[in-house]
Amino acid sequence: MKVLKTSHGLVGKYLHTLDENGEIDWQGRIIGMDGDMARVQLFSWWFGEPTNVVLIPESVLYSEDQCRLYATRSSWDAAACEMDSRRFGVER
């Protein structure tokens, strides 16, 4: 996956969007910015392969109720595992 070179601090960050219950909805990586919209590469839940590219408003990315941002893939993976273990009572 190609991440565009830019000086914008969000590009390259990993994310989880959250649903109204605070559970993970989408998982992805910010690959570019178009004004106040982030171009996000989504990943499948089953195999972790890239799927769609979507636009997410920058305001959503900064909302604690709607999104979590991660600097590294390992912290992103760890957060998903922690949320799953709390939600389902299992460890991965």
N, C-alpha and C positions, 0 to 999 in steps of 0.2 A: 504494500500500500504506500502510495506516495503522499508525503506531507509537504505542502507548499512551504517554501522559505518565506518567512515574514517576520516582522518585528512584533506582531501582536502576541501578547503573553498567553493567550488561550490556545493558540495553535500547537498541536502535539499533545495536549492534555487528554486524558481518558475521562469518561464520564458514565454515570448512571442517571437516567431521568427517573423520577419517582411518581407513582400514581397517587391518587387522593388519600390512600391509606399509608403512604410513606414506604411502600414496597417498590422494588426495582421494576421499572417498566422497560426501558430501552437500555442497551449498553453500547458504547461507541467511543470513537476517538475524533477529536476536532482536527480536521484536515485543512481548513481554510476559513477565512472570514469574507463575507460580502456585505459591507456596510455594518449594520447592527445584527446581521444574521450569521450564525456559525454553520459552516458546512461540516456535517458529521457523518463519518463512515460508521454504520451500524454493524454489529457482529451477531451471528446466530447464537442461541443459547445452547444448542446441542453440540456443535463442533467448534465454535469460536471462529468460524470462517466469515469473511466480509460478506455482507448482504447488500442492503440499500444505502444510498447516500441521501440524507435529509437535511433540511434547513431548520435550525432551532434559533429562536430569538435570543440575543445575548442576555436580555433581562431574565430569561428562564435559567440560563446557566448560573447566574448570580443569586438565584432564589434558593434559600436553604430548604424550602418546602417542596421544590420541584427538581432539584438537581444536586448531585455530588460530583466534585471534580477531583482528579488524582493526577499527580505528577508522573507516576510510573505505572507500567503494566502490572508489576508485582503488587503494588498497593491497591490497584483496581481489582485484581483477582482476589486478594485477601479480603477486601470489603464485601465482595459478592459472596464469598464463602461464609463470612461472618453473618451476613444477612440471611443466607439460606439456613444456617444452623439455628439461628433464632426463630426463623419462620417455620421450619419443618422439624426442628429438634434433631437434626443429623449433622454430622461433620463430613466434609469432603477431604 
